[in-house]
Amino acid sequence: MARTVLDKEIRRQQLLDAATKVFSRKGYLETSIDDIIEEAGVARGTFYLYFPGKKEIFLAIIDHYFELVSELVTRFMAEEWPAYLNRARFREHVLTWLRFFAQHQDLTKVIYREATSIDPQFEARWNRLGETMKDFLSERIRVLQEDGQVRKTLDPQAWALFMEGIFHAAICNYILPAEHPDLEWLADQWVDFVLWGITPREGDA
């Protein structure tokens, strides 16, 4: 019985992965169920055992995306953060997120390009998740401000908003279009810009 349940989960994920690839390549409107079953290498009847139609599998892809991102957010927030400004730790956090979106490039492309138009609830769900992250980051900045490690004139909410903007731009303009994005380079550029801005530091060439 347990093996049967596992087999069903594997088959369902196989269909989700195939649909994600096709939606990423052709877009929602141009994708047919025939395209999905051909990509998955299954019979039409197998598809309908799991999903009533194209919209339903697309909505399932959105749910799968939220599960993955929510797990990463939860893990990120549960970590013990140092009570000091640590570039290496900050860089590792940034790199973790960049690797996630590079690993799920097709999935992220589908979500960013078409999720809002297909699922009317998507934007609200995404915004709630984003607000959770921004509140968390804002609180971390406040703690560092109280300890004198971040200037007190910086508005924590504004900083979190700017981080969200950099994050979105990095995904859309660098990770998604690139076949092999240099994530190490991007993480270094991101972290140094956030920590030091554009003014030269002692020792810079």
HUFEN-V820309 format. One record per run of one state. SS is the DSSP state (2 for helix, 1 for strand, 0 for the rest). FROM is the first residue (numbers start at 0). TO is the last residue. If there is no record, write none. Layout:
BEGIN
ss = <SS;SS>
from = <FROM;FROM>
to = <TO;TO>
END
This chain:
BEGIN
ss = <0;2;0;2;0;2;0;2;0;2;0;2;0;2;0;2;0;2;0>
from = <0;1;26;32;40;43;50;53;78;86;103;104;118;121;146;155;175;182;196>
to = <0;25;31;39;42;49;52;77;85;102;103;117;120;145;154;174;181;195;204>
END
